[in-house]
Amino acid sequence: MKVTELFAKGEFVVTAEVAPPKGYNLDPLVAEAKEYLTGIHAINVTDNQSSNMRAGSLATCKVLKDAGFNTIFQMTCRDRNRMALESDLLSAAMLGIDNILCLTGDHTKLGDHPQSKPVFDLDSVSLLHTASLLEKGMDLGGNELEAPYPSFAKGAVVSPCSDSVDAQLVKMERKVAAGAEYFQTQGVFEPEKFAAFMEKAKQFGKPVQVGIIIPKNVGMCRFMNNNIAGISIPESMFDELKADKEKTKAGITGVEIAARLIRECKPYCQGVHIMSLGWESKIPQILELAGLK
């Protein structure tokens, strides 16, 4: 089912992110999804996340779909030119995968193949435009497609806690003009900043899912603060993680923080996207504490 249909029905849409393995055995991923992710609306499948080579997002989406899950095909522009991206969009439609999330992608120098040549023939905005064009029966070369034409729920990302809110709003406007129908945000750790951003973003009339990253420990949060654009973690959260080291090590503190962030952001958005970074087992507890189960 398209996530846009869920938004239209007034559902508070809950999605979570999984990364394909660095190999081709998807049985553990499917088993974990069946144990921990059956209570959510859709599963995002990352596309060589952080420029680290893994099994393909599209194939993983298909395997999860066959296992009974609704999936969101994440697509980055880093590794494929426009022809390959168009081909993958048609392949997704062929396989019945109708939710996509369009991303520019991290540079290859940041990942495990730093010598790899990046492509970036398109960016997230032009990829959204490409998907919209295919839906009308035309490719980027001006050539007509054979009917039937694909139909997607086209998603994009935005960073509401960025240092430059105005720049993010401009990007959001460009993505909406290119065809974006819903948004998932970068990780939010400051609900008051998120609320202020959403007050300005509501002009676009598109549903937004607040991005929630489970804060595992102080080291992880320091790294994100220093290295990931659009993420800002307040010092008070570091103090919270330091207060009881055993509780933090067991994941209890991170779960409590994530659930609290969802509760505080929920009045301002239309859904939540959880980036558990390997802690999928914590998601049911987070949703319960957040009042979403």
N, C-alpha and C positions, 0 to 999 in steps of 0.2 A: 504493500500500500504506500502511496505517496505521502510523505510527511505533511505536505501542504494540505492534503485532505483532512488530516488530523487537526491541524491548526484551524482550518475552516469550521470544523465541528466544535471548536472551543476547548479541545483537549490541551492540558498542560503537557507538552511533549517531552518525554524523557528519552535521551539517547546516551550511549556510552561508546567509548573508543577501544578498539582492539588492534594490535599489531600482528600481522602474519609472522610466522616463524622464519628463522634463517635456515630454511630447509623446506621440504614439501609435505611432511606429515602433518596434516591439519586435525587429526583425531583429538589430540589434547586440547586444542583451541575450541573445537566443537563441544567437547565434553564439559569444558569450563563454562562455555556460554550456556549450555543447557542447565548447569547447576546454579549459575549466578545471574544470568541476564534474561531469563524468561519473562521477567516482570516489566521490561522496558519496551518502548515503541519501536526502536530501530538501533542497529549496531553500525557505527562508523568503522570502516576498514581503512587503515592508513596506507599510504602509497610511498614506500621506502622512506619512512619517517626519519627526520633529522639527517637525511642523505645516507642512511645505512641500508645496504642491500638486504632485501627480504623477499619472500614469496610475493607474487603479484596481488594487488588489491582486487582486481576484477575477478580473478579465479577464486580468491578467498570469499568474496561476496557470493559467488555462485554456490560454493560449498555450503556456506551458512544459510543461504536461501533454501537450498535443497533440504537442509536440516530443520526448516520451519521458521527461520528468522527473517525479519524485514531488515534490509541492509542499505547502507549509504556508501556509495562508491566514491572514495576520495581520489581526486585526480590532481597531480602536480604537473607543472609545465617544464620542470627541470630536465627530465630524461627523454622527452619525445618531441618531435617536431609536430607541426599542425596536422600533417597527413596522418601520423600515427595516433594523435589525440582524437581526431575525427573518427578514425577507424575503431578506436576503443569505445567511443560514445555509441557508435552503431552496434558494436558487439554487446555492450551493456543492454541496449534496447532489445536485441535479439534474445538475450538471456533472461529478460523480464526484470532487469534491475533498473528501476526508474527514479531512484534518489541519487543525486550526485552532489558533491561538494568540491567547488573549484578553487584551487590554490596555486600560487606561483611556485612555492617550494623553496626549501633551504638550498644554499649553494653547495656543490659537491665537496668543496674543500673542508666543510664542517663535518663530513661523515667518514665512513670506513673505506671509501675509495677516493681519496683526495686528488688522485691523479686522473680521475674520470673527467671527461670533457662535458660541461653543462650545455644544455640546449637553449632553453628559454626563448624558443621561437615565438611563443605566446606568453601572456601573463594571465593572472586570474580573471581580469576584466575581459580580455579578448577571448578567453576560453568560455566564459559565460555567453558572450556574443556568438561564439561558434555553435554552442549547444542550441541557442535560440534560433540560429539560422538553419540548422539541421531540422529543427522542429517544423520549419516552414517549407522544407523540401529542397534546400539548397546547400551546397558545401561552400567552403571558403574560396574555392577556385571559380565560383560562379556556375557550377555544374548542377543540374537537377538530379535529385535522388529518385530512386524507384519507390513508389508507395508500398506499404504504409510508412509514414514518417514517424520518427521517435517522439516521445513525449516524456519530459523529465520534470521532477521537482528540483529546481536548480538552487543550490545553496552556496553561500559565500561566508567569509570570515571577517571579523572586525575586532579591533582592540580598544575597548571602551576605557581602559585605564592607562592608555598611552600618554606620554608627556604632551603630545600635540593632539588634543581632542578635535580641533578644527580640521586637521589633516585627515583624521579618521572619518569624519563626517563627509568630507569631500570624496574619499575613497568609497564610502558606503553609497553615496549618491551615484557615482559612476557605475558601481556594480548593479544597483537597481536599474539604471538606464540600460545596462547590458543584458538584463534579464533575471537578476537574482530575485528569488521569491521568498527566501528565508535566510537567516543569519545564525551562525554559531560564533560565540566570542572566544577570544583568548582567555586564559585563566583569570578569574576575578577574585581578588582577595580584599578589596575595599568596597563594600556595598554602597557606601555613600557616593563614591565616584561613579559607580555603575548607575545609580539612580539618577544622578545629574546628567550622565551621558544619555540615558534612555529618554529623558525629558526632551532632549534635542533630537534624538533619533526617531521619535515617534512621527515626525513629519513625513517619513518615507512610507509609513503604513505597512511595514513588513514585520512578520513575527521574528522575535529574537530569542535564542536560547542562551542563557548565561553559561559560560564555560567554567567548570569547577575542576581544579586539579587537587587531588588529595595530597596535603603537605606531609610527607613522610618523616622528615627530620630537618634539623637546622641546616645541615650541609647542603641538602637538596634545595632548600629555599634560598640560601645564599647564592648558589649557582644560578638559579633562575633569575634572581634579582640582578645579577651581574651580567648575564649572558643572553637572556631571552627578551627580545623586544616586546614591549607592551605589557610586561608583567611588573607589578609593584607590590611588594609584600611589606606591610607595616611592621615596625619593630615590636609592637605589642604581640604579634603572632610568634615572633621568635621567642619572646619571653614565655609564652604559653607552651611552646614546644620544649623549652628548657626546664620548665617547672617540675616535671616528673619524668625523668629519663626512661624509666621502666614502662610507664604508660605510653610514652611516645614510641618506644621501641616495639611495643605490642600493636601499634597502629591505632590505639584507642583515641589518642589526642587528635590525630589526623582525621579520623572518622567524625569526631565531634565537631571539629572546625568545618569540615566540608558540609555537614548537615546544617550547621548554623548559617553558613554562607548561603545555602540554598533557601532556607527560611527567610533570611533577610532580603534576598534579591527577588524572591518569587513575586511580590506585588508589582514589580516593574517590568516583567518579561513574560514570555509565552511558553517557556520551556527551559529545560536544563540539559546541558551536555557534559557528561562526566568523563574526565581524562584520568583514568586510574593508574596508568603507567605500571601495569603488572599487578595491581591490587584489585583485580576484578572481584575477588572474594569479599571485598569490603562493601561493594555496591549495595547489596540488599539491606545491610545494616544502615548505611547512609540514607537510603530512601525511607526506611522506617523512621529513623530519627528526624528526618526532614518532613515527615507527615505525608509522604507520597505513596505509601503502601497501605 
